[in-house]
Amino acid sequence: MSAPETTSPIAVGIDIGGSAVKGAAVRLATGELADDRVLERTPTPSTPSAVADVVASVASRITADGPVGVTFPGVVHAGIIETAANVDLSWIGIDANALFSRRLGRPVVVLNDADAAGIAEMAFGAGRDRQGVVMMVTIGTGIGSALFVDGRLVPNTEFGHIIVAGEDGEKLAAASVRTAQDLSWETWSERLNAYLARLECLIAPDLIILGGGISRDHVEFLPRLRARAELVPAQLFNDAGIVGAALATAASGAVRGHA
């Protein structure tokens, strides 16, 4: 007799970034992508209606029909957008849960993008089984942060916007700044060191996880960095937001089983 077919819960994670919207089906038991990623460019201007169209397009190309988690690059309280640093300011005040649920025709949970990435890393990546104070720093178009205390998320921190030498931290040390200004890894790493030094003046984490798209290049900059805390690269790289968004649907009680 053959073994019975096993099933595991699947949800869809969609990660809205300043340059791209990417998504995939995720196996919640393992954090693995159940299929290839789907990626489309973030529209310009990145208004709620335009972004919702792209999110719907990405979702339509993902075969799983489970609930959907969506990340947003800003503060999100109960689905309401409160800040929008790297997308159109018309997002502020929008009920994103309602917007995406209507557009996709199924339950949607919206959360801060760095929080989603941190949730994934704490569950399946560099923060797994770590206690104490853990800070996830996502470095991409901007800088995001996710703070965990003994594994529990403190949501909607905005440490990417701390002032470093009179300048917004992400304007100094985001990955997009390195590219736009054609900075060497050495020069950019010194900027990131200045950011980390200021961060550690405000909070004293035991572990700092460096994520975002640039985390795949960690061999270029991680050996140049200095911090009191242990510094490690994200293990899920730029998929962390997708995985964390999918995991957020389980926390909301929206998941149902899928093969």
Phi, psi and omega in degrees: 000132181284154179292146179295146178293133180269150176236153175219147181295140179233139172224164179258132174246133177232127187247112179271118177244174180293335181245335183213154171246121184229150182204167179191162168279142186232134173278114189290336180288335186236344185079006181278146173289133181276349179202179180294152174292148172248134183224135173223154182290143173293131184290157175233120359287154185268059180286162179305314182296316181293317179293320178300323177298318181291318177301317179296321178295316178298314181298324182292340180267359178256123190287334181296141181251021180285181178296164187236132169253137182232130176269156177221137181278070179176179179288131180233117177246114179051039178087351181269130180279128182247336175221158182207076187289325187239016172225178185300138183293346178293351175292332187297126181094353181284137172277093186291326176304312182292317181303308184287326178298317177295317186290325183266342180071028177203168184298135179228137174242128182248136179214165178301140186294318179291323176301317179298314179298319179295319178303317180294316181293326178288329181277318190228000187236223189292342180260005184299130178066015179268131175259186182078204183261118180241132177243125172263127177242117179261130187239112182207235175303321173232200174235127177245165180218148174221127186249132179233136176239114184050043176085355182260131182286135166259100194287157169062035170288151182231050182288353173292343184253016174296151182273124181239115181052043176080008184229146174305129186307318183287336176287341179268320196227012175294157178298326180295329177292318178302316181291313184297324182262003179052049182279143173291161177300323181294313181294315180295323179298324177294324175295317179295324175299319178297319177297312182296323179297317179292320178302316182284350170284336184261332182210148185242078182287156173277332183217135172242122177258125180260116184236200186090176183302328183288348182297336176295338180260025188299335179295339181281332187233333185301319179295345181269353187270152180230134176198155174290321181286160170293133180248127179221152175281152173298146179267335180267002178050226186276003174273354187300320180296320178298311183296315180295324177296317178297317179298328180297334178292327178294319179297331181276351181082016185269351187286145167227162186287142176218152180289000000 
